[in-house]
Amino acid sequence: MLTIQQIKADPQLIIDRLAVKGFDAKEPIARILTLDNDRRTAQLENDSLAAEQNKLAASIGALMKQGKREEAEEAKKQVAALKEAQKLASTRLAAAEDETREILLSVPNIPCEAVPAGLTAADNVVEKTGGPMPELGDDALPHWDLAKKYNLIDFDLGVKITGAGFPVYIGKGARLQRALIQFFLDEAGKAGYTEIEPPYVVNEASGYGTGQLPDKEGQMYLVNEDRLYLIPTAEVPVTNLYRDVIIPADKLPIKNCAYSACFRREAGSYGKDVRGLNRLHQFDKVEIVRIEKPEDSYAALEEMKDHVQGLLDKLGLPWHILRLCGGDMSFTSAITFDFEVWSAAQKRWLEVSSVSNFETYQANRLKCRFRGADKKTQLCHTLNGSALALPRIVAAILEDFQTPEGIVVPECLRPYTHFDIID
């Protein structure tokens, strides 16, 4: 979340930048500033009353020794009255702090200056394009037909045992999934990321730490009895490793990667855009997460983009990179780049990765800080990216590499699949 210092330093700038995300911040920012004044007034009153109490309390013993019992009793009454007044001041202080936090949790991160204006995906900017575009005949099949033809994925079985959006991978389909996961993890390891195997459920504090709560509560699966949430991405448990942690400056940057299953309710999703692997409730993903010093985070963002681009180049898939406009960005992001691959049979681009810098927004929620040489602490910058999400990668591989003989497996995956073609 934003810090009070950020808001007080230039409230109009905060309002103007949040307008790029389509968020009207005038009222919440004004209320936060009012509450901050209330909080400081209550704090000063609380401190003053405490000082008076201490002074009077110290005098009571001396008065009793001097035999001034009536004056001592009067001082005790004054101390009791001061305690009641302090209790009221403390209540006002706590109320101001609680309401301030509640409002701050509802205010999105401010987009950085490089984020283009716009409200929908149509306003996103294509940054870069690469990879060979496949040339398929008119008889090219979409991945859901190819999955059935070669017995790779059974969507109906998934509906039978769970529901729509939970496919069952079979035979070479399951092997292809596992090959992609191991390939992505191995490439992350080569790039200096330390692998983490996180839990697949998190508590509410973790959801608040990375910003899924309260913003995306309706999109998460909840284990009711235990108030635990199934993770929508490994970003949540991995980033929360550093919640309430002060990191020595010489331990930065921290680079982690993690494979996990991901669970998203995707409420309201329907139509052709969700057919097959296009949108699932459970899917596999390898995530990369970085904790950085503020001055290094944008160079780290470029490294992460290069890493994702390198994966797509090795897979031989056609891709482009989008710089998301303000209105298409997530609640917590300061800037986001989406990678999309070309689905040759569907003739459309499919998102396979989002790489984001959150600057201090998540770190402030997490209280993730580092201690510099001057012994002072400051908030870290947090970043994360998909490297990569599997379902649409699988869809693109099946569609783009289909031939009359079968589906050709990308060369980089063959040491993991132990087969060259799906036939």
Contacts in CASP RR format, 6 or more apart in sequence:
PFRMAT RR
TARGET T0000
AUTHOR 0000-0000-0000
METHOD contacts of the structure
MODEL  1
MLTIQQIKADPQLIIDRLAVKGFDAKEPIARILTLDNDRRTAQLENDSLA
AEQNKLAASIGALMKQGKREEAEEAKKQVAALKEAQKLASTRLAAAEDET
REILLSVPNIPCEAVPAGLTAADNVVEKTGGPMPELGDDALPHWDLAKKY
NLIDFDLGVKITGAGFPVYIGKGARLQRALIQFFLDEAGKAGYTEIEPPY
VVNEASGYGTGQLPDKEGQMYLVNEDRLYLIPTAEVPVTNLYRDVIIPAD
KLPIKNCAYSACFRREAGSYGKDVRGLNRLHQFDKVEIVRIEKPEDSYAA
LEEMKDHVQGLLDKLGLPWHILRLCGGDMSFTSAITFDFEVWSAAQKRWL
EVSSVSNFETYQANRLKCRFRGADKKTQLCHTLNGSALALPRIVAAILED
FQTPEGIVVPECLRPYTHFDIID
1 101 0 8 1.000
1 104 0 8 1.000
1 105 0 8 1.000
1 107 0 8 1.000
1 361 0 8 1.000
1 364 0 8 1.000
1 365 0 8 1.000
2 14 0 8 1.000
2 104 0 8 1.000
2 107 0 8 1.000
2 109 0 8 1.000
2 110 0 8 1.000
2 361 0 8 1.000
2 364 0 8 1.000
3 360 0 8 1.000
3 364 0 8 1.000
3 379 0 8 1.000
4 32 0 8 1.000
4 36 0 8 1.000
4 100 0 8 1.000
6 14 0 8 1.000
6 110 0 8 1.000
7 14 0 8 1.000
7 29 0 8 1.000
7 32 0 8 1.000
7 33 0 8 1.000
8 33 0 8 1.000
8 36 0 8 1.000
11 29 0 8 1.000
11 30 0 8 1.000
11 33 0 8 1.000
14 25 0 8 1.000
14 29 0 8 1.000
14 110 0 8 1.000
15 25 0 8 1.000
15 26 0 8 1.000
15 29 0 8 1.000
17 110 0 8 1.000
17 111 0 8 1.000
18 24 0 8 1.000
18 25 0 8 1.000
18 107 0 8 1.000
18 108 0 8 1.000
18 110 0 8 1.000
18 111 0 8 1.000
19 25 0 8 1.000
20 111 0 8 1.000
20 115 0 8 1.000
20 117 0 8 1.000
20 118 0 8 1.000
20 325 0 8 1.000
20 326 0 8 1.000
20 327 0 8 1.000
21 108 0 8 1.000
21 110 0 8 1.000
21 111 0 8 1.000
21 326 0 8 1.000
21 327 0 8 1.000
21 329 0 8 1.000
22 119 0 8 1.000
22 326 0 8 1.000
22 327 0 8 1.000
23 107 0 8 1.000
23 108 0 8 1.000
25 107 0 8 1.000
28 103 0 8 1.000
28 106 0 8 1.000
28 107 0 8 1.000
29 107 0 8 1.000
31 99 0 8 1.000
31 103 0 8 1.000
32 100 0 8 1.000
32 103 0 8 1.000
32 104 0 8 1.000
35 96 0 8 1.000
35 99 0 8 1.000
35 100 0 8 1.000
35 103 0 8 1.000
36 96 0 8 1.000
36 100 0 8 1.000
38 92 0 8 1.000
38 96 0 8 1.000
39 93 0 8 1.000
39 96 0 8 1.000
39 97 0 8 1.000
39 100 0 8 1.000
42 89 0 8 1.000
42 90 0 8 1.000
42 92 0 8 1.000
42 93 0 8 1.000
42 96 0 8 1.000
43 93 0 8 1.000
45 85 0 8 1.000
45 89 0 8 1.000
46 86 0 8 1.000
46 89 0 8 1.000
46 90 0 8 1.000
46 93 0 8 1.000
49 82 0 8 1.000
49 85 0 8 1.000
49 86 0 8 1.000
49 89 0 8 1.000
50 86 0 8 1.000
52 82 0 8 1.000
53 79 0 8 1.000
53 82 0 8 1.000
53 83 0 8 1.000
53 86 0 8 1.000
56 75 0 8 1.000
56 78 0 8 1.000
56 79 0 8 1.000
56 82 0 8 1.000
57 79 0 8 1.000
59 75 0 8 1.000
60 72 0 8 1.000
60 75 0 8 1.000
60 76 0 8 1.000
60 79 0 8 1.000
61 72 0 8 1.000
63 69 0 8 1.000
63 71 0 8 1.000
63 72 0 8 1.000
63 75 0 8 1.000
64 72 0 8 1.000
105 208 0 8 1.000
105 214 0 8 1.000
106 214 0 8 1.000
108 331 0 8 1.000
108 332 0 8 1.000
109 331 0 8 1.000
109 332 0 8 1.000
109 333 0 8 1.000
109 334 0 8 1.000
109 358 0 8 1.000
109 359 0 8 1.000
109 361 0 8 1.000
110 334 0 8 1.000
111 326 0 8 1.000
111 329 0 8 1.000
111 333 0 8 1.000
111 334 0 8 1.000
111 335 0 8 1.000
112 334 0 8 1.000
112 335 0 8 1.000
112 357 0 8 1.000
112 359 0 8 1.000
114 323 0 8 1.000
114 335 0 8 1.000
115 323 0 8 1.000
115 324 0 8 1.000
115 325 0 8 1.000
115 326 0 8 1.000
115 329 0 8 1.000
115 334 0 8 1.000
115 335 0 8 1.000
116 123 0 8 1.000
116 124 0 8 1.000
116 125 0 8 1.000
116 323 0 8 1.000
116 325 0 8 1.000
116 326 0 8 1.000
117 123 0 8 1.000
117 325 0 8 1.000
117 326 0 8 1.000
118 325 0 8 1.000
118 326 0 8 1.000
118 327 0 8 1.000
118 328 0 8 1.000
119 325 0 8 1.000
119 326 0 8 1.000
119 327 0 8 1.000
119 328 0 8 1.000
120 325 0 8 1.000
120 327 0 8 1.000
120 328 0 8 1.000
121 325 0 8 1.000
121 328 0 8 1.000
123 325 0 8 1.000
123 326 0 8 1.000
123 327 0 8 1.000
123 328 0 8 1.000
124 322 0 8 1.000
124 323 0 8 1.000
124 324 0 8 1.000
124 325 0 8 1.000
124 328 0 8 1.000
124 338 0 8 1.000
125 322 0 8 1.000
125 323 0 8 1.000
125 325 0 8 1.000
126 320 0 8 1.000
126 321 0 8 1.000
126 322 0 8 1.000
127 320 0 8 1.000
127 321 0 8 1.000
127 322 0 8 1.000
127 323 0 8 1.000
127 337 0 8 1.000
128 309 0 8 1.000
128 320 0 8 1.000
128 321 0 8 1.000
129 318 0 8 1.000
129 319 0 8 1.000
129 320 0 8 1.000
129 321 0 8 1.000
130 313 0 8 1.000
130 318 0 8 1.000
130 319 0 8 1.000
130 320 0 8 1.000
131 312 0 8 1.000
131 313 0 8 1.000
131 316 0 8 1.000
131 317 0 8 1.000
131 318 0 8 1.000
131 319 0 8 1.000
132 316 0 8 1.000
132 318 0 8 1.000
133 318 0 8 1.000
133 342 0 8 1.000
133 344 0 8 1.000
134 318 0 8 1.000
134 342 0 8 1.000
134 344 0 8 1.000
134 400 0 8 1.000
134 401 0 8 1.000
136 344 0 8 1.000
136 345 0 8 1.000
136 399 0 8 1.000
136 400 0 8 1.000
136 402 0 8 1.000
140 344 0 8 1.000
140 345 0 8 1.000
140 399 0 8 1.000
140 402 0 8 1.000
141 149 0 8 1.000
141 345 0 8 1.000
141 399 0 8 1.000
141 402 0 8 1.000
142 275 0 8 1.000
142 343 0 8 1.000
142 345 0 8 1.000
142 346 0 8 1.000
142 399 0 8 1.000
143 276 0 8 1.000
143 277 0 8 1.000
143 343 0 8 1.000
143 345 0 8 1.000
143 346 0 8 1.000
143 394 0 8 1.000
143 395 0 8 1.000
143 396 0 8 1.000
143 398 0 8 1.000
143 399 0 8 1.000
144 153 0 8 1.000
144 155 0 8 1.000
144 275 0 8 1.000
144 276 0 8 1.000
144 277 0 8 1.000
146 152 0 8 1.000
146 398 0 8 1.000
146 399 0 8 1.000
146 402 0 8 1.000
146 407 0 8 1.000
147 153 0 8 1.000
147 154 0 8 1.000
147 155 0 8 1.000
147 173 0 8 1.000
147 276 0 8 1.000
147 398 0 8 1.000
150 172 0 8 1.000
150 406 0 8 1.000
150 407 0 8 1.000
150 422 0 8 1.000
150 423 0 8 1.000
151 170 0 8 1.000
151 171 0 8 1.000
152 169 0 8 1.000
152 170 0 8 1.000
152 171 0 8 1.000
152 172 0 8 1.000
152 173 0 8 1.000
152 176 0 8 1.000
152 398 0 8 1.000
152 422 0 8 1.000
153 167 0 8 1.000
153 168 0 8 1.000
153 169 0 8 1.000
153 170 0 8 1.000
153 173 0 8 1.000
153 277 0 8 1.000
154 167 0 8 1.000
154 168 0 8 1.000
154 170 0 8 1.000
155 164 0 8 1.000
155 165 0 8 1.000
155 167 0 8 1.000
155 168 0 8 1.000
155 276 0 8 1.000
157 168 0 8 1.000
158 165 0 8 1.000
158 166 0 8 1.000
158 167 0 8 1.000
158 168 0 8 1.000
159 165 0 8 1.000
159 166 0 8 1.000
161 168 0 8 1.000
162 282 0 8 1.000
163 281 0 8 1.000
164 281 0 8 1.000
165 279 0 8 1.000
165 280 0 8 1.000
165 281 0 8 1.000
165 282 0 8 1.000
166 280 0 8 1.000
166 281 0 8 1.000
166 282 0 8 1.000
167 276 0 8 1.000
167 277 0 8 1.000
167 280 0 8 1.000
169 176 0 8 1.000
169 177 0 8 1.000
172 417 0 8 1.000
172 419 0 8 1.000
172 422 0 8 1.000
173 394 0 8 1.000
173 422 0 8 1.000
175 417 0 8 1.000
175 418 0 8 1.000
175 419 0 8 1.000
176 394 0 8 1.000
176 397 0 8 1.000
176 409 0 8 1.000
176 413 0 8 1.000
176 417 0 8 1.000
176 422 0 8 1.000
177 284 0 8 1.000
177 390 0 8 1.000
177 394 0 8 1.000
178 416 0 8 1.000
179 413 0 8 1.000
179 416 0 8 1.000
179 417 0 8 1.000
180 284 0 8 1.000
180 388 0 8 1.000
180 390 0 8 1.000
180 393 0 8 1.000
180 394 0 8 1.000
180 413 0 8 1.000
180 416 0 8 1.000
181 259 0 8 1.000
181 284 0 8 1.000
181 286 0 8 1.000
181 390 0 8 1.000
182 416 0 8 1.000
183 412 0 8 1.000
183 413 0 8 1.000
183 416 0 8 1.000
184 259 0 8 1.000
184 286 0 8 1.000
184 311 0 8 1.000
184 387 0 8 1.000
184 388 0 8 1.000
185 195 0 8 1.000
185 257 0 8 1.000
185 259 0 8 1.000
185 286 0 8 1.000
187 307 0 8 1.000
187 311 0 8 1.000
187 314 0 8 1.000
187 387 0 8 1.000
188 195 0 8 1.000
188 257 0 8 1.000
188 286 0 8 1.000
188 288 0 8 1.000
188 307 0 8 1.000
188 387 0 8 1.000
189 195 0 8 1.000
189 257 0 8 1.000
191 255 0 8 1.000
191 307 0 8 1.000
192 255 0 8 1.000
193 255 0 8 1.000
193 256 0 8 1.000
193 257 0 8 1.000
193 288 0 8 1.000
194 255 0 8 1.000
194 256 0 8 1.000
194 257 0 8 1.000
195 256 0 8 1.000
195 257 0 8 1.000
195 258 0 8 1.000
195 259 0 8 1.000
196 234 0 8 1.000
196 237 0 8 1.000
196 238 0 8 1.000
196 241 0 8 1.000
196 256 0 8 1.000
196 257 0 8 1.000
196 258 0 8 1.000
197 258 0 8 1.000
197 259 0 8 1.000
198 231 0 8 1.000
198 234 0 8 1.000
198 237 0 8 1.000
198 238 0 8 1.000
198 258 0 8 1.000
198 260 0 8 1.000
199 231 0 8 1.000
199 237 0 8 1.000
200 230 0 8 1.000
200 231 0 8 1.000
200 260 0 8 1.000
200 261 0 8 1.000
200 263 0 8 1.000
201 223 0 8 1.000
201 228 0 8 1.000
201 229 0 8 1.000
201 230 0 8 1.000
201 231 0 8 1.000
202 228 0 8 1.000
202 229 0 8 1.000
202 231 0 8 1.000
202 236 0 8 1.000
202 237 0 8 1.000
202 240 0 8 1.000
203 227 0 8 1.000
203 228 0 8 1.000
203 229 0 8 1.000
204 213 0 8 1.000
204 227 0 8 1.000
204 229 0 8 1.000
205 240 0 8 1.000
205 243 0 8 1.000
206 229 0 8 1.000
206 236 0 8 1.000
206 237 0 8 1.000
206 240 0 8 1.000
206 243 0 8 1.000
207 213 0 8 1.000
207 229 0 8 1.000
207 236 0 8 1.000
207 240 0 8 1.000
208 214 0 8 1.000
208 365 0 8 1.000
209 239 0 8 1.000
209 240 0 8 1.000
209 243 0 8 1.000
209 362 0 8 1.000
209 365 0 8 1.000
209 366 0 8 1.000
210 235 0 8 1.000
210 236 0 8 1.000
210 239 0 8 1.000
210 240 0 8 1.000
210 332 0 8 1.000
210 362 0 8 1.000
210 365 0 8 1.000
210 366 0 8 1.000
211 331 0 8 1.000
211 332 0 8 1.000
211 362 0 8 1.000
211 365 0 8 1.000
212 220 0 8 1.000
212 229 0 8 1.000
212 232 0 8 1.000
212 236 0 8 1.000
213 220 0 8 1.000
213 229 0 8 1.000
215 331 0 8 1.000
215 332 0 8 1.000
216 232 0 8 1.000
216 331 0 8 1.000
218 265 0 8 1.000
218 267 0 8 1.000
219 232 0 8 1.000
219 264 0 8 1.000
219 265 0 8 1.000
219 266 0 8 1.000
219 267 0 8 1.000
220 229 0 8 1.000
220 230 0 8 1.000
220 232 0 8 1.000
220 263 0 8 1.000
220 264 0 8 1.000
220 265 0 8 1.000
221 229 0 8 1.000
221 230 0 8 1.000
221 263 0 8 1.000
221 265 0 8 1.000
222 228 0 8 1.000
222 229 0 8 1.000
222 230 0 8 1.000
223 229 0 8 1.000
223 230 0 8 1.000
230 263 0 8 1.000
231 237 0 8 1.000
231 260 0 8 1.000
231 262 0 8 1.000
231 263 0 8 1.000
232 262 0 8 1.000
232 263 0 8 1.000
232 264 0 8 1.000
233 260 0 8 1.000
233 262 0 8 1.000
233 285 0 8 1.000
233 287 0 8 1.000
233 384 0 8 1.000
233 386 0 8 1.000
234 258 0 8 1.000
234 259 0 8 1.000
234 260 0 8 1.000
234 262 0 8 1.000
234 285 0 8 1.000
234 286 0 8 1.000
234 287 0 8 1.000
234 289 0 8 1.000
235 287 0 8 1.000
235 289 0 8 1.000
235 384 0 8 1.000
235 385 0 8 1.000
237 258 0 8 1.000
237 260 0 8 1.000
238 256 0 8 1.000
238 258 0 8 1.000
238 287 0 8 1.000
238 289 0 8 1.000
238 384 0 8 1.000
239 289 0 8 1.000
239 291 0 8 1.000
239 362 0 8 1.000
239 366 0 8 1.000
239 368 0 8 1.000
239 382 0 8 1.000
239 384 0 8 1.000
240 366 0 8 1.000
241 256 0 8 1.000
242 254 0 8 1.000
242 291 0 8 1.000
242 366 0 8 1.000
242 368 0 8 1.000
242 380 0 8 1.000
243 366 0 8 1.000
243 367 0 8 1.000
243 368 0 8 1.000
244 366 0 8 1.000
244 367 0 8 1.000
244 368 0 8 1.000
245 367 0 8 1.000
245 368 0 8 1.000
245 369 0 8 1.000
246 369 0 8 1.000
246 370 0 8 1.000
246 371 0 8 1.000
246 377 0 8 1.000
247 254 0 8 1.000
247 291 0 8 1.000
247 368 0 8 1.000
247 369 0 8 1.000
247 370 0 8 1.000
247 371 0 8 1.000
247 380 0 8 1.000
248 370 0 8 1.000
248 371 0 8 1.000
248 372 0 8 1.000
249 293 0 8 1.000
249 370 0 8 1.000
249 371 0 8 1.000
249 372 0 8 1.000
249 373 0 8 1.000
251 370 0 8 1.000
252 291 0 8 1.000
252 292 0 8 1.000
252 293 0 8 1.000
252 296 0 8 1.000
252 370 0 8 1.000
252 380 0 8 1.000
253 290 0 8 1.000
253 291 0 8 1.000
253 292 0 8 1.000
253 293 0 8 1.000
253 296 0 8 1.000
253 300 0 8 1.000
254 290 0 8 1.000
254 291 0 8 1.000
254 292 0 8 1.000
255 288 0 8 1.000
255 289 0 8 1.000
255 290 0 8 1.000
256 288 0 8 1.000
256 289 0 8 1.000
256 290 0 8 1.000
257 286 0 8 1.000
257 287 0 8 1.000
257 288 0 8 1.000
257 289 0 8 1.000
257 387 0 8 1.000
258 286 0 8 1.000
258 287 0 8 1.000
258 289 0 8 1.000
259 284 0 8 1.000
259 285 0 8 1.000
259 286 0 8 1.000
259 287 0 8 1.000
260 284 0 8 1.000
260 285 0 8 1.000
260 287 0 8 1.000
261 282 0 8 1.000
261 283 0 8 1.000
261 284 0 8 1.000
262 282 0 8 1.000
262 283 0 8 1.000
262 284 0 8 1.000
262 285 0 8 1.000
262 389 0 8 1.000
263 281 0 8 1.000
263 282 0 8 1.000
264 280 0 8 1.000
264 281 0 8 1.000
265 281 0 8 1.000
266 274 0 8 1.000
266 279 0 8 1.000
266 280 0 8 1.000
266 281 0 8 1.000
269 279 0 8 1.000
273 279 0 8 1.000
276 395 0 8 1.000
277 283 0 8 1.000
277 391 0 8 1.000
277 392 0 8 1.000
277 394 0 8 1.000
277 395 0 8 1.000
278 350 0 8 1.000
278 391 0 8 1.000
278 392 0 8 1.000
278 395 0 8 1.000
280 391 0 8 1.000
283 389 0 8 1.000
283 390 0 8 1.000
283 391 0 8 1.000
284 389 0 8 1.000
284 390 0 8 1.000
284 391 0 8 1.000
285 386 0 8 1.000
285 388 0 8 1.000
285 389 0 8 1.000
285 390 0 8 1.000
286 386 0 8 1.000
286 387 0 8 1.000
286 388 0 8 1.000
287 384 0 8 1.000
287 385 0 8 1.000
287 386 0 8 1.000
287 387 0 8 1.000
288 304 0 8 1.000
288 307 0 8 1.000
288 384 0 8 1.000
288 385 0 8 1.000
288 387 0 8 1.000
289 382 0 8 1.000
289 383 0 8 1.000
289 384 0 8 1.000
289 385 0 8 1.000
290 297 0 8 1.000
290 300 0 8 1.000
290 304 0 8 1.000
290 382 0 8 1.000
290 383 0 8 1.000
290 384 0 8 1.000
291 368 0 8 1.000
291 380 0 8 1.000
291 381 0 8 1.000
291 382 0 8 1.000
292 300 0 8 1.000
292 380 0 8 1.000
292 381 0 8 1.000
292 382 0 8 1.000
292 383 0 8 1.000
293 370 0 8 1.000
293 380 0 8 1.000
293 381 0 8 1.000
294 359 0 8 1.000
294 360 0 8 1.000
294 378 0 8 1.000
294 379 0 8 1.000
294 380 0 8 1.000
294 381 0 8 1.000
296 381 0 8 1.000
297 357 0 8 1.000
297 359 0 8 1.000
297 381 0 8 1.000
297 383 0 8 1.000
298 357 0 8 1.000
300 357 0 8 1.000
300 383 0 8 1.000
301 335 0 8 1.000
301 337 0 8 1.000
301 355 0 8 1.000
301 357 0 8 1.000
301 383 0 8 1.000
304 355 0 8 1.000
304 383 0 8 1.000
304 385 0 8 1.000
304 387 0 8 1.000
305 321 0 8 1.000
305 337 0 8 1.000
305 355 0 8 1.000
307 387 0 8 1.000
308 339 0 8 1.000
308 353 0 8 1.000
308 355 0 8 1.000
308 385 0 8 1.000
308 386 0 8 1.000
308 387 0 8 1.000
308 388 0 8 1.000
309 319 0 8 1.000
309 321 0 8 1.000
309 339 0 8 1.000
311 387 0 8 1.000
311 388 0 8 1.000
312 319 0 8 1.000
312 339 0 8 1.000
312 341 0 8 1.000
312 352 0 8 1.000
312 388 0 8 1.000
314 410 0 8 1.000
314 412 0 8 1.000
315 393 0 8 1.000
315 397 0 8 1.000
315 410 0 8 1.000
315 412 0 8 1.000
315 413 0 8 1.000
316 410 0 8 1.000
317 341 0 8 1.000
317 342 0 8 1.000
317 393 0 8 1.000
317 396 0 8 1.000
317 397 0 8 1.000
317 400 0 8 1.000
318 341 0 8 1.000
318 342 0 8 1.000
318 400 0 8 1.000
319 339 0 8 1.000
319 340 0 8 1.000
319 341 0 8 1.000
319 342 0 8 1.000
319 352 0 8 1.000
320 339 0 8 1.000
320 340 0 8 1.000
320 349 0 8 1.000
321 337 0 8 1.000
321 338 0 8 1.000
321 339 0 8 1.000
322 337 0 8 1.000
322 338 0 8 1.000
322 339 0 8 1.000
322 340 0 8 1.000
323 335 0 8 1.000
323 336 0 8 1.000
323 337 0 8 1.000
324 333 0 8 1.000
324 335 0 8 1.000
324 336 0 8 1.000
324 337 0 8 1.000
324 338 0 8 1.000
329 335 0 8 1.000
329 336 0 8 1.000
330 336 0 8 1.000
330 354 0 8 1.000
330 356 0 8 1.000
332 356 0 8 1.000
332 358 0 8 1.000
332 361 0 8 1.000
332 362 0 8 1.000
333 356 0 8 1.000
333 357 0 8 1.000
333 358 0 8 1.000
333 361 0 8 1.000
334 356 0 8 1.000
334 357 0 8 1.000
334 358 0 8 1.000
334 359 0 8 1.000
334 361 0 8 1.000
335 356 0 8 1.000
335 357 0 8 1.000
336 354 0 8 1.000
336 355 0 8 1.000
336 356 0 8 1.000
337 354 0 8 1.000
337 355 0 8 1.000
337 356 0 8 1.000
338 351 0 8 1.000
338 353 0 8 1.000
338 354 0 8 1.000
338 355 0 8 1.000
339 351 0 8 1.000
339 352 0 8 1.000
339 353 0 8 1.000
339 354 0 8 1.000
339 355 0 8 1.000
339 386 0 8 1.000
339 388 0 8 1.000
340 349 0 8 1.000
340 350 0 8 1.000
340 351 0 8 1.000
340 352 0 8 1.000
341 349 0 8 1.000
341 350 0 8 1.000
341 352 0 8 1.000
341 392 0 8 1.000
341 393 0 8 1.000
341 396 0 8 1.000
342 348 0 8 1.000
342 349 0 8 1.000
342 350 0 8 1.000
342 396 0 8 1.000
342 400 0 8 1.000
343 349 0 8 1.000
343 350 0 8 1.000
343 392 0 8 1.000
343 395 0 8 1.000
343 396 0 8 1.000
343 399 0 8 1.000
343 400 0 8 1.000
344 396 0 8 1.000
344 399 0 8 1.000
344 400 0 8 1.000
345 399 0 8 1.000
345 402 0 8 1.000
346 395 0 8 1.000
346 399 0 8 1.000
350 392 0 8 1.000
350 395 0 8 1.000
350 396 0 8 1.000
351 392 0 8 1.000
352 386 0 8 1.000
352 388 0 8 1.000
352 389 0 8 1.000
352 392 0 8 1.000
352 393 0 8 1.000
352 396 0 8 1.000
353 385 0 8 1.000
353 386 0 8 1.000
353 387 0 8 1.000
353 388 0 8 1.000
353 389 0 8 1.000
354 385 0 8 1.000
354 386 0 8 1.000
355 383 0 8 1.000
355 384 0 8 1.000
355 385 0 8 1.000
355 386 0 8 1.000
356 383 0 8 1.000
356 384 0 8 1.000
356 385 0 8 1.000
357 381 0 8 1.000
357 383 0 8 1.000
358 381 0 8 1.000
358 382 0 8 1.000
358 383 0 8 1.000
358 384 0 8 1.000
359 381 0 8 1.000
360 379 0 8 1.000
360 380 0 8 1.000
360 381 0 8 1.000
361 382 0 8 1.000
362 368 0 8 1.000
362 382 0 8 1.000
363 369 0 8 1.000
363 379 0 8 1.000
363 380 0 8 1.000
363 381 0 8 1.000
363 382 0 8 1.000
364 379 0 8 1.000
366 382 0 8 1.000
368 379 0 8 1.000
368 380 0 8 1.000
368 382 0 8 1.000
369 377 0 8 1.000
369 378 0 8 1.000
369 379 0 8 1.000
369 380 0 8 1.000
370 377 0 8 1.000
370 378 0 8 1.000
370 380 0 8 1.000
371 377 0 8 1.000
372 378 0 8 1.000
397 407 0 8 1.000
397 409 0 8 1.000
397 410 0 8 1.000
398 407 0 8 1.000
401 407 0 8 1.000
401 408 0 8 1.000
401 409 0 8 1.000
401 410 0 8 1.000
405 421 0 8 1.000
405 423 0 8 1.000
406 421 0 8 1.000
406 422 0 8 1.000
406 423 0 8 1.000
407 421 0 8 1.000
407 422 0 8 1.000
407 423 0 8 1.000
408 420 0 8 1.000
408 421 0 8 1.000
409 417 0 8 1.000
409 419 0 8 1.000
409 420 0 8 1.000
409 421 0 8 1.000
409 422 0 8 1.000
414 420 0 8 1.000
END
